[in-house]
Amino acid sequence: QSWSRGMSYCLHSESHLDTGPIYVRENGKLHVVNQGAGGTQNVTPKARPFSLFSRSFSVELCMNREDDRARRQRTDHFIFTYTKEGNLRYSAKSLFSLVLGYISDNVDHIDSLIGFPEQIAEKLFSAAEARQKFTEPVTGLRALQKFTEAYGSLVLCSLCLRNRYLVISEKLEEIKSFRELTCLDLSCCKLGDEHELLEHLTKEALSSVKRLLLKDNCLSDAGLRRMTAPVRVLKKGLENLLVLDLSCNPKITDVGIGYLLSFKKLNCLDISGTGLKDVDAVIKRLQMQIGLVHSKVPLKEFDHSNCKTEGWAEQTVLQWEQAVMEAMKPQDNLRSRVATLHFYGKTHRIEEVVKCTLVEPETKASGNLQFYKENVQNCHLPLKKEVAGSHELKNNKKRALAEQETERTSKQKHLCLTVEDWDLLNTY
């Protein structure tokens, strides 16, 4: 009776599960329990394959994306080196490096870096740059803006985008986030008068630009009028401009040169290859109004060798360029198709990369139209250096000594304060 009660309890309590037949040994014989009839039968058990899982069991393969990151974080906590004997040795990283890596992984979530020490910020920028955080579409821009608004020229003081119009089109917002640039090279980018980046040049963020190279950008008089409007009307914008290159822009005429007269601090100007009608009148006008003298030899300021990308974000710009080049690689496979079309007589338009040479045919035709101020020393150096003899070497030494003397005297002039200056300092 106890056995029947236990079996009935077991059958009623687990009737919802498909457990299969239940075998019970009694008096040396096996009995199979028939759950449907609720009784037992004295039969020989049939061989049934053993199954570990029920029929409703299913297996799903899931790839956890965080596994690689977690594995990398576990290994990043250690530094692996080899001893002289060839044994593997590892040591734990410092807490500073671990925290730096964690923040750089989440650099886009930083609220602000204003007031943060620049020494630590530079290391944080390098760590985020190594992880290519600034190449990401949305989060990269947000992270870069946190650095540029806090450190300005330390992030980037000079930017060279010569012949990189694809980088400009892909990373325009990132380029516009840079502040306090002193040198900007946009040569051979075919931007035109209506480009958003040329409008951004008149903003306060780029009022610190002293060297601007706009060679071969399809500019006209309308573009120069817009670019110089803040300086002419509001005395803002590119008021600190010292070097300006507008060569190889045939649509710039005598009217556009008149807008440049508002740049009173301009020391060097290149308008070779422009569409001037009365060249002699333009030369006299530049000399009389802003003191620029026509140079008979090419100036070193316009050889594009001194303009380089400098700052924390130097590698970031290279990463942008590499990403653009990687995106252009699939187009190389189309060369065989183009060759086939040419073979069968079908015309096909091939767009080649525009290459900017140092001396354009238009420049040769119109002549060298580069200008400089005579009282500025380092602005009228010739582009081609001749072989110097012993006499020239002596003259160079004398010039170097004279420059050192002028620097010394200039420092002394700055140190000499008037009585009004002393009274002003005593008020603090």
BAFIDREN-654469 format. One record per residue (C-alpha): y, x, z; residue in one letter; residue number from 1. Coordinates in steps of 0.5 Angstrom, whole numbers, plus 500, padded with zeros to 3 digits. Layout:
// residues N
SITE  north  east   up  code  pos
SITE      Y     X    Z     a  NUM
...
***
This chain:
// residues 428
SITE  north  east   up  code  pos
SITE    500   500  500     q    1
SITE    505   506  502     s    2
SITE    503   509  495     w    3
SITE    504   502  491     s    4
SITE    511   501  495     r    5
SITE    513   508  493     g    6
SITE    511   508  486     m    7
SITE    515   501  485     s    8
SITE    521   504  489     y    9
SITE    521   509  484     c   10
SITE    520   505  478     l   11
SITE    525   500  480     h   12
SITE    530   505  482     s   13
SITE    530   510  476     e   14
SITE    528   504  471     s   15
SITE    534   506  467     h   16
SITE    532   513  465     l   17
SITE    527   515  460     d   18
SITE    522   519  464     t   19
SITE    516   518  460     g   20
SITE    509   517  463     p   21
SITE    508   518  470     i   22
SITE    501   521  472     y   23
SITE    498   520  479     v   24
SITE    492   524  481     r   25
SITE    487   519  486     e   26
SITE    480   520  488     n   27
SITE    479   526  483     g   28
SITE    482   522  477     k   29
SITE    488   522  473     l   30
SITE    492   515  473     h   31
SITE    498   514  468     v   32
SITE    503   509  470     v   33
SITE    505   504  465     n   34
SITE    512   502  467     q   35
SITE    512   496  462     g   36
SITE    506   493  466     a   37
SITE    508   496  472     g   38
SITE    501   497  473     g   39
SITE    496   503  473     t   40
SITE    491   505  467     q   41
SITE    485   510  468     n   42
SITE    486   514  461     v   43
SITE    486   521  459     t   44
SITE    493   523  458     p   45
SITE    495   525  451     k   46
SITE    498   532  450     a   47
SITE    505   531  449     r   48
SITE    510   536  447     p   49
SITE    514   538  453     f   50
SITE    522   537  452     s   51
SITE    527   540  457     l   52
SITE    533   535  454     f   53
SITE    533   528  453     s   54
SITE    534   525  446     r   55
SITE    541   523  448     s   56
SITE    543   530  449     f   57
SITE    547   534  444     s   58
SITE    550   541  443     v   59
SITE    557   543  441     e   60
SITE    560   550  440     l   61
SITE    567   551  442     c   62
SITE    571   557  441     m   63
SITE    576   558  446     n   64
SITE    582   562  444     r   65
SITE    584   564  450     e   66
SITE    577   569  451     d   67
SITE    580   574  447     d   68
SITE    587   574  450     r   69
SITE    583   574  457     a   70
SITE    579   580  455     r   71
SITE    585   584  453     r   72
SITE    589   583  459     q   73
SITE    583   585  463     r   74
SITE    582   591  459     t   75
SITE    590   592  459     d   76
SITE    590   593  466     h   77
SITE    587   600  466     f   78
SITE    588   607  462     i   79
SITE    582   610  459     f   80
SITE    582   617  458     t   81
SITE    577   623  457     y   82
SITE    576   629  462     t   83
SITE    575   636  459     k   84
SITE    568   635  460     e   85
SITE    568   629  456     g   86
SITE    567   624  461     n   87
SITE    570   617  461     l   88
SITE    575   616  466     r   89
SITE    580   610  467     y   90
SITE    586   609  472     s   91
SITE    589   603  474     a   92
SITE    596   601  471     k   93
SITE    602   601  475     s   94
SITE    605   594  477     l   95
SITE    611   595  473     f   96
SITE    607   596  467     s   97
SITE    603   590  468     l   98
SITE    609   585  470     v   99
SITE    613   588  463     l  100
SITE    607   586  459     g  101
SITE    607   579  462     y  102
SITE    614   578  461     i  103
SITE    614   581  454     s  104
SITE    608   576  452     d  105
SITE    612   570  454     n  106
SITE    619   573  452     v  107
SITE    621   567  449     d  108
SITE    621   563  455     h  109
SITE    627   567  458     i  110
SITE    633   563  460     d  111
SITE    638   569  460     s  112
SITE    639   577  460     l  113
SITE    646   577  462     i  114
SITE    647   582  468     g  115
SITE    640   585  467     f  116
SITE    640   592  467     p  117
SITE    640   595  460     e  118
SITE    635   601  462     q  119
SITE    629   595  463     i  120
SITE    631   591  458     a  121
SITE    630   596  453     e  122
SITE    623   597  455     k  123
SITE    622   590  455     l  124
SITE    625   589  448     f  125
SITE    620   595  446     s  126
SITE    614   592  449     a  127
SITE    616   585  446     a  128
SITE    617   589  439     e  129
SITE    610   592  439     a  130
SITE    607   585  440     r  131
SITE    611   583  434     q  132
SITE    614   577  438     k  133
SITE    621   577  434     f  134
SITE    617   576  427     t  135
SITE    615   569  430     e  136
SITE    618   563  426     p  137
SITE    622   559  432     v  138
SITE    620   563  438     t  139
SITE    622   570  435     g  140
SITE    629   567  434     l  141
SITE    630   564  441     r  142
SITE    628   571  444     a  143
SITE    632   575  440     l  144
SITE    638   571  441     q  145
SITE    637   572  449     k  146
SITE    638   580  447     f  147
SITE    643   580  443     t  148
SITE    648   575  447     e  149
SITE    647   580  453     a  150
SITE    647   587  450     y  151
SITE    650   586  443     g  152
SITE    651   593  440     s  153
SITE    645   596  444     l  154
SITE    640   591  440     v  155
SITE    643   593  433     l  156
SITE    650   597  432     c  157
SITE    648   599  424     s  158
SITE    644   594  419     l  159
SITE    642   596  412     c  160
SITE    640   591  408     l  161
SITE    641   594  401     r  162
SITE    637   591  396     n  163
SITE    633   587  401     r  164
SITE    635   580  399     y  165
SITE    628   577  400     l  166
SITE    629   579  408     v  167
SITE    636   576  408     i  168
SITE    633   569  405     s  169
SITE    627   569  410     e  170
SITE    631   572  416     k  171
SITE    638   569  415     l  172
SITE    638   566  422     e  173
SITE    636   572  426     e  174
SITE    641   577  422     i  175
SITE    646   572  424     k  176
SITE    644   573  431     s  177
SITE    646   580  431     f  178
SITE    653   582  435     r  179
SITE    658   587  435     e  180
SITE    655   591  429     l  181
SITE    660   597  426     t  182
SITE    656   598  420     c  183
SITE    653   593  415     l  184
SITE    650   595  408     d  185
SITE    649   589  404     l  186
SITE    649   592  397     s  187
SITE    645   590  391     c  188
SITE    643   583  394     c  189
SITE    646   578  389     k  190
SITE    649   574  395     l  191
SITE    655   571  391     g  192
SITE    661   567  394     d  193
SITE    658   561  397     e  194
SITE    653   565  401     h  195
SITE    652   563  408     e  196
SITE    652   570  410     l  197
SITE    659   572  407     l  198
SITE    662   566  411     e  199
SITE    659   569  417     h  200
SITE    662   575  416     l  201
SITE    669   572  418     t  202
SITE    666   570  425     k  203
SITE    668   573  431     e  204
SITE    661   576  433     a  205
SITE    662   581  427     l  206
SITE    670   582  428     s  207
SITE    667   589  430     s  208
SITE    665   591  423     v  209
SITE    668   598  421     k  210
SITE    664   599  415     r  211
SITE    662   594  410     l  212
SITE    659   595  403     l  213
SITE    658   589  398     l  214
SITE    657   593  392     k  215
SITE    653   589  386     d  216
SITE    654   582  390     n  217
SITE    657   578  384     c  218
SITE    663   577  388     l  219
SITE    669   574  385     s  220
SITE    677   573  387     d  221
SITE    675   566  391     a  222
SITE    670   570  395     g  223
SITE    675   575  397     l  224
SITE    680   570  399     r  225
SITE    675   566  403     r  226
SITE    673   573  406     m  227
SITE    680   575  408     t  228
SITE    683   568  410     a  229
SITE    682   569  417     p  230
SITE    685   576  417     v  231
SITE    691   574  413     r  232
SITE    692   567  417     v  233
SITE    690   568  424     l  234
SITE    690   576  424     k  235
SITE    682   575  426     k  236
SITE    676   577  423     g  237
SITE    675   583  419     l  238
SITE    681   586  422     e  239
SITE    678   593  424     n  240
SITE    675   594  417     l  241
SITE    676   602  415     l  242
SITE    671   602  409     v  243
SITE    670   597  404     l  244
SITE    665   598  398     d  245
SITE    667   592  393     l  246
SITE    664   596  387     s  247
SITE    660   593  381     c  248
SITE    663   586  382     n  249
SITE    666   585  375     p  250
SITE    669   578  377     k  251
SITE    674   581  382     i  252
SITE    681   582  378     t  253
SITE    688   584  380     d  254
SITE    689   577  384     v  255
SITE    683   579  388     g  256
SITE    685   586  390     i  257
SITE    692   583  392     g  258
SITE    688   579  398     y  259
SITE    685   586  400     l  260
SITE    692   588  402     l  261
SITE    691   585  409     s  262
SITE    687   590  411     f  263
SITE    692   595  414     k  264
SITE    687   599  418     k  265
SITE    683   600  411     l  266
SITE    682   608  410     n  267
SITE    677   608  404     c  268
SITE    676   603  398     l  269
SITE    671   603  392     d  270
SITE    673   598  387     i  271
SITE    669   601  381     s  272
SITE    666   597  376     g  273
SITE    671   591  377     t  274
SITE    674   587  372     g  275
SITE    681   590  373     l  276
SITE    686   589  367     k  277
SITE    692   593  369     d  278
SITE    689   599  373     v  279
SITE    695   603  374     d  280
SITE    699   597  377     a  281
SITE    693   596  382     v  282
SITE    693   604  384     i  283
SITE    701   604  385     k  284
SITE    700   597  389     r  285
SITE    695   600  394     l  286
SITE    699   606  395     q  287
SITE    705   603  396     m  288
SITE    703   597  401     q  289
SITE    697   600  405     i  290
SITE    697   608  403     g  291
SITE    691   609  399     l  292
SITE    691   614  394     v  293
SITE    686   614  388     h  294
SITE    681   620  389     s  295
SITE    679   624  383     k  296
SITE    672   626  386     v  297
SITE    667   621  388     p  298
SITE    667   620  396     l  299
SITE    662   621  401     k  300
SITE    663   615  404     e  301
SITE    660   611  399     f  302
SITE    654   615  397     d  303
SITE    650   610  402     h  304
SITE    646   616  405     s  305
SITE    650   615  412     n  306
SITE    649   607  413     c  307
SITE    642   606  417     k  308
SITE    639   601  421     t  309
SITE    640   604  428     e  310
SITE    639   600  435     g  311
SITE    633   597  439     w  312
SITE    631   592  433     a  313
SITE    630   598  428     e  314
SITE    623   597  428     q  315
SITE    624   589  428     t  316
SITE    627   590  421     v  317
SITE    622   594  419     l  318
SITE    617   589  421     q  319
SITE    621   583  417     w  320
SITE    621   587  411     e  321
SITE    613   589  411     q  322
SITE    612   581  412     a  323
SITE    616   580  406     v  324
SITE    612   585  402     m  325
SITE    605   582  405     e  326
SITE    607   575  402     a  327
SITE    609   578  395     m  328
SITE    602   582  394     k  329
SITE    598   576  391     p  330
SITE    603   576  386     q  331
SITE    601   583  383     d  332
SITE    594   579  381     n  333
SITE    598   575  376     l  334
SITE    599   582  372     r  335
SITE    593   581  368     s  336
SITE    594   574  366     r  337
SITE    601   576  364     v  338
SITE    598   581  360     a  339
SITE    593   576  357     t  340
SITE    599   571  355     l  341
SITE    603   577  351     h  342
SITE    596   579  348     f  343
SITE    595   572  345     y  344
SITE    603   571  343     g  345
SITE    605   567  349     k  346
SITE    612   568  352     t  347
SITE    612   569  359     h  348
SITE    618   570  363     r  349
SITE    617   576  368     i  350
SITE    622   577  374     e  351
SITE    623   584  376     e  352
SITE    626   587  382     v  353
SITE    633   588  381     v  354
SITE    634   596  383     k  355
SITE    641   598  385     c  356
SITE    642   605  382     t  357
SITE    648   610  385     l  358
SITE    652   610  378     v  359
SITE    652   603  374     e  360
SITE    654   603  367     p  361
SITE    660   599  368     e  362
SITE    662   604  373     t  363
SITE    662   609  368     k  364
SITE    666   605  363     a  365
SITE    672   603  368     s  366
SITE    672   610  371     g  367
SITE    672   612  379     n  368
SITE    676   607  383     l  369
SITE    675   610  390     q  370
SITE    681   610  394     f  371
SITE    683   614  401     y  372
SITE    688   615  406     k  373
SITE    691   622  406     e  374
SITE    692   623  414     n  375
SITE    684   621  415     v  376
SITE    680   627  415     q  377
SITE    673   625  414     n  378
SITE    674   620  409     c  379
SITE    675   624  402     h  380
SITE    670   629  402     l  381
SITE    667   630  395     p  382
SITE    660   627  394     l  383
SITE    657   633  390     k  384
SITE    658   640  394     k  385
SITE    659   646  390     e  386
SITE    656   653  392     v  387
SITE    660   656  397     a  388
SITE    662   664  397     g  389
SITE    664   668  403     s  390
SITE    671   666  402     h  391
SITE    669   659  403     e  392
SITE    665   660  409     l  393
SITE    671   663  412     k  394
SITE    675   657  410     n  395
SITE    670   653  413     n  396
SITE    670   657  420     k  397
SITE    678   656  420     k  398
SITE    677   649  419     r  399
SITE    672   648  424     a  400
SITE    676   652  429     l  401
SITE    682   648  427     a  402
SITE    679   641  428     e  403
SITE    677   643  435     q  404
SITE    684   645  436     e  405
SITE    686   638  434     t  406
SITE    681   635  438     e  407
SITE    683   639  444     r  408
SITE    690   637  443     t  409
SITE    689   630  442     s  410
SITE    685   629  448     k  411
SITE    691   632  452     q  412
SITE    696   627  449     k  413
SITE    691   622  451     h  414
SITE    691   625  458     l  415
SITE    699   625  458     c  416
SITE    701   619  461     l  417
SITE    709   616  462     t  418
SITE    712   614  468     v  419
SITE    711   606  466     e  420
SITE    704   608  465     d  421
SITE    704   611  472     w  422
SITE    707   605  475     d  423
SITE    702   600  472     l  424
SITE    697   604  475     l  425
SITE    700   604  482     n  426
SITE    700   596  482     t  427
SITE    692   596  482     y  428
***
